[in-house]
Amino acid sequence: MKTLIGTKLGMTQIIKEDGVAVPVTVVSAGPCTVTRVKSVESDGYAAVQLGYGQGKNLSNAVKGQLAKNGLDKLSPKVLREFRVDELGETKIGDEVKADIFAIGDMVDVVGTSKGKGFAGTVKRHNFNTSKKTHGGNGNVRKPGSIGSMYPQKVFKGKKMAGQMGGERVTVKNLEIAYVDVESNLIGIKGAVPGPRRGIVFVKGVK
């Protein structure tokens, strides 16, 4: 099971043996604790629940689940379930660290993008602006017409101004370029969604 929860620390670069600079995003990869294991026989599907970080004010339901599994001293900040094809020898209480990945592994990274607030169509959807001279009407950054004579409505999904960012984003097929087992860090080639200190989910690709 090559899946874990981590914290995005920021971006840097590493120099490969051939002298090429590779941009990487450094992620504090765990350690995560296996808090629940679901099997096809008991639950209808195979999945592993991981706990990450140090949280507080847990709900009674979460406290009860952790106590039932003998993890009453654990107080995770994030609890997330991941479906797996095979459970293998995974059991409750196991720790998942950066050493599950190796340089060259391919992963999908899921995170929450930076919130930009209310944004217009130029920034949000990359619309062109209107003419600023020679007949321009002065509404340089406005979207223009959003409907027609028939049917007399605005179609659902029309690109318009609104909330930008702050949504779940998945970036697929990124390469692991750096692994530091002692410090529990991994370097993922390229950019991953979210701000610094944001929570990310790293899933290995088959």
Secondary structure, 3 states (H helix, E strand, C coil): CCEEEEEEEEEEEEECCCCCEEEEEEEEECCEEEEEEECHHHHCCCEEEEEECCCCCCCHHHHHHHHHCCCCCCCCCEEEEEECCCCCCCCCCCEECHHHCCCCCEEEEEEECCCCEEECHHHHHCCCCCCCCCCCCCCCCCCCCCCCCCCCCCCCCCCCCEEECCCEEEEEEEEEEEEECCCCEEEEECCCCCCCCCEEEEEECC
